Amino acid sequence: MTYEFRKVSFSKDVPRSVSLQELNDEAEYGKWELARTRISVGGVRTVWLRRKIMPLSLSS
């Protein structure tokens, strides 16, 4: 499987409900799934999303 990755960061001032809604929208409409999360010392939440890359089939 080959995946495409995307990194999204939220500052500590962004409410959790807002960040969850944005991630939910990405999952529903963009077919992204959660790959990894990290909360830094400063409170910044960084999320890595991934989705499968579909190979193109070349038919003759």
C-alpha positions in Angstrom: 0.0 0.0 0.0 1.2 3.5 -0.8 -0.1 6.4 1.3 -0.2 10.2 0.9 0.3 12.1 4.1 -0.8 15.5 5.3 0.2 17.4 8.5 -2.4 19.6 10.3 -1.6 21.7 13.3 -3.9 23.4 15.8 -2.7 26.0 18.3 -3.6 25.6 22.0 -6.2 28.4 21.5 -8.3 26.3 19.1 -11.1 24.5 21.1 -11.0 20.8 20.9 -14.5 20.6 19.4 -13.4 22.8 16.5 -10.3 20.7 15.7 -12.3 17.5 16.0 -15.0 18.9 13.6 -12.3 19.8 11.1 -10.7 16.4 11.3 -14.1 14.7 11.0 -14.8 16.7 7.8 -11.4 15.7 6.3 -12.2 12.1 7.1 -15.7 12.2 5.6 -15.1 14.2 2.5 -11.4 13.8 1.8 -11.1 10.1 2.7 -8.3 10.9 5.2 -7.6 8.7 8.2 -5.7 9.4 11.4 -2.1 8.3 11.3 -0.5 10.0 14.3 -1.1 12.7 16.8 1.3 14.7 18.9 0.8 17.4 21.6 3.9 19.6 22.1 5.0 21.3 25.3 3.5 24.6 24.1 0.1 22.9 23.7 0.2 22.8 19.9 -1.7 19.7 18.6 -0.1 18.2 15.4 -2.0 15.6 13.5 -0.8 13.5 10.6 -3.5 12.2 8.3 -3.1 9.6 5.6 -5.0 8.2 2.7 -4.4 5.5 0.2 -3.0 6.4 -3.2 -5.0 4.5 -5.8 -2.8 3.5 -8.8 -4.0 4.4 -12.2 -4.8 1.5 -14.4 -3.8 2.1 -18.0 -6.0 0.1 -20.3 -5.3 -0.1 -24.0 
